[in-house]
Structure formats: C-alpha cells, structure tokens
Amino acid sequence: MSSENYRSPTKSHEPGWNDPPPKMMSKTPVTASGGSESTPSREEMFRQIQTVFDEYVQRVEEARRATVQKRFNLMYQQWTDKKLPEVLEKLIYMLVTALQDQDAKRANAVHRTIVCDHGSVCVMWAPVLRHPIMELQQRDEEAGKDDNSIVQPIQ
C-alpha cells in the first residue's frame, strides 16, 4: 500500500474534498476581562453599580418605579448572597462603566453578553438592565448624536 495518500508533515498537498474545513476566525465576544483598567474590589463594584442603578430608578416615572426597583433588588440580593458568578459580576460592572461613559454601543454589547451567557442566572432582572441603555440611546438621539456624520450639517 502506498503512503502517498496519507498526510505527512514533510509533504504538502492541495486541499481536497475530504479535508476538514478551515478554522474560521470569529469576532471575539465581550468578556469580563475586556477592560484595560484593573477591576476594583467586589464591594467597590457593588457600591458603584448600586449608585448608578438607583439614580436611574429615581428618574423612572412613578407608576413603574416600584417594579423597576424590585428587579434591581433581586440582582442586589443575588450579589450580596454571592449567587452570581464572578464573571457576571464583572460584566455588570462593565455595563455600569459603559453607562457612565455614555457609550450605548458598548453597553448594548455587554448587555447582550450578560443575557446570552448568563441568562439562566439573571432571567428575573436582566430585562431591567436594558432600560438605562434605552434611555441613553434616546438622549443621544434627542441630542443629535448620530453615527452617520454625513447626514449631520456642518456648523
């Protein structure tokens, strides 16, 4: 039997119908270690998260305020009971920093990662994380901040 048909590290060959598909390079997802800055302690992260979300709750209309606060309280309770994975805690912190930087795109990406990767843990409160992002997007639209600068007049 000839060994010409078998792959050899010394012989190169044209890819054929029976070769495995090439490795596809995909976009890297948003991860908890995506930030270049060092992550603060768990307690500092919690305080900052609580501050940002509580400020948002104060801006919510009175009729929805109790429901929104209840959902945030569920998240706070899971955090203090240490029922959230460390990666999820860092992602929530990244979401808050994106909101503070008023970066709606980054906030959307982080929220999507939270929902997709940790949906079973955060099913009760993840939808309420979307509310401050939507508010930020509305503020950007009202302010005329648009990614398509061609449409914007020169001033």
C-alpha positions in Angstrom: 0.0 0.0 0.0 1.3 3.4 -1.0 1.8 6.0 1.7 1.3 8.9 -0.8 -2.3 9.2 0.0 -1.7 9.8 3.7 -0.8 13.2 5.2 2.8 13.7 6.1 4.4 16.7 7.8 7.0 16.8 5.0 4.6 16.7 2.1 2.2 19.4 1.2 -0.9 18.9 -0.9 -3.8 20.7 -2.3 -6.9 20.7 -0.1 -9.4 18.2 -1.2 -13.0 17.2 -0.7 -12.2 15.0 2.3 -10.2 17.6 4.2 -11.6 19.2 7.3 -13.0 22.7 6.9 -10.5 25.5 7.6 -10.7 27.1 11.1 -12.9 30.2 10.9 -11.8 33.2 12.8 -14.7 34.8 14.6 -15.2 38.1 16.4 -14.1 37.9 20.0 -17.0 38.3 22.3 -17.1 40.8 25.1 -15.6 39.3 28.1 -15.2 40.3 31.7 -11.5 40.8 31.3 -12.0 43.1 28.3 -11.1 46.3 30.1 -7.6 47.5 30.3 -8.1 49.1 33.7 -7.8 47.0 36.8 -11.1 45.9 38.3 -11.9 47.3 41.7 -12.8 45.1 44.7 -16.2 43.4 44.8 -17.6 45.8 47.4 -16.5 48.8 45.4 -18.1 47.4 42.2 -21.3 46.8 44.1 -21.4 50.3 45.5 -20.8 51.8 42.1 -23.5 49.5 40.5 -26.0 50.4 43.2 -25.3 54.1 42.8 -25.8 54.1 39.0 -28.9 51.9 39.0 -30.5 53.8 42.0 -30.0 57.1 40.2 -31.8 55.5 37.2 -34.7 54.4 39.4 -35.2 57.9 40.6 -35.6 59.1 37.0 -38.2 56.4 36.2 -41.8 57.5 36.2 -43.7 56.9 39.5 -46.0 54.2 38.1 -43.1 51.9 37.1 -40.7 52.8 39.9 -41.7 50.0 42.3 -41.4 47.3 39.7 -38.0 48.5 38.4 -36.7 48.8 41.9 -37.9 45.3 42.8 -36.0 43.8 39.9 -32.8 45.7 40.8 -33.3 44.5 44.4 -33.3 40.9 43.1 -30.0 41.5 41.5 -28.6 43.2 44.6 -29.8 40.2 46.7 -28.1 37.7 44.5 -24.9 39.8 44.5 -24.8 40.1 48.3 -25.6 36.3 48.7 -22.7 35.6 46.3 -25.0 33.7 44.0 -23.7 35.4 40.9 -20.6 34.1 39.1 -17.6 36.4 39.3 -17.6 36.8 35.5 -21.2 38.0 35.6 -20.4 40.5 38.4 -17.6 41.9 36.3 -19.9 42.1 33.3 -22.5 44.1 35.3 -19.7 46.4 36.4 -18.6 46.8 32.7 -22.2 47.7 31.8 -22.3 50.4 34.5 -19.0 51.9 33.4 -20.3 51.9 29.8 -23.4 53.8 31.1 -21.3 56.2 33.0 -19.2 56.8 29.9 -22.4 57.2 27.9 -21.3 54.6 25.5 -24.6 53.0 24.3 -22.9 50.6 21.8 -20.6 49.1 24.5 -23.5 48.9 26.9 -25.6 47.0 24.4 -22.7 44.6 23.7 -22.2 43.9 27.4 -25.9 43.5 28.0 -26.1 41.0 25.1 -23.3 39.0 26.6 -25.0 39.0 30.0 -28.2 37.8 28.6 -26.7 35.2 26.3 -24.1 33.8 28.5 -25.8 34.0 31.9 -29.5 34.0 31.0 -30.5 31.3 33.5 -29.0 33.2 36.4 -30.3 36.7 35.5 -33.7 35.9 33.9 -35.7 37.8 36.5 -33.7 41.1 36.4 -31.7 41.2 33.1 -34.5 42.9 31.2 -34.4 45.9 33.6 -30.7 46.4 32.7 -31.9 47.3 29.2 -33.9 50.3 30.4 -31.0 52.7 31.2 -29.4 51.7 27.9 -32.6 52.6 26.0 -32.8 55.9 28.0 -29.2 56.7 27.0 -30.0 55.9 23.3 -33.0 58.2 23.4 -30.9 61.0 24.9 -28.3 60.5 22.2 -30.9 60.7 19.5 -32.5 63.9 21.0 -29.1 65.5 21.3 -28.5 64.7 17.6 -25.6 62.4 18.3 -25.6 60.2 15.3 -23.0 57.7 14.0 -23.8 58.8 10.4 -22.0 62.1 10.3 -22.7 62.6 6.6 -26.3 63.5 7.4 -25.3 66.0 10.0 -24.9 69.6 8.8 -21.6 71.3 9.2 -21.8 74.1 11.8 
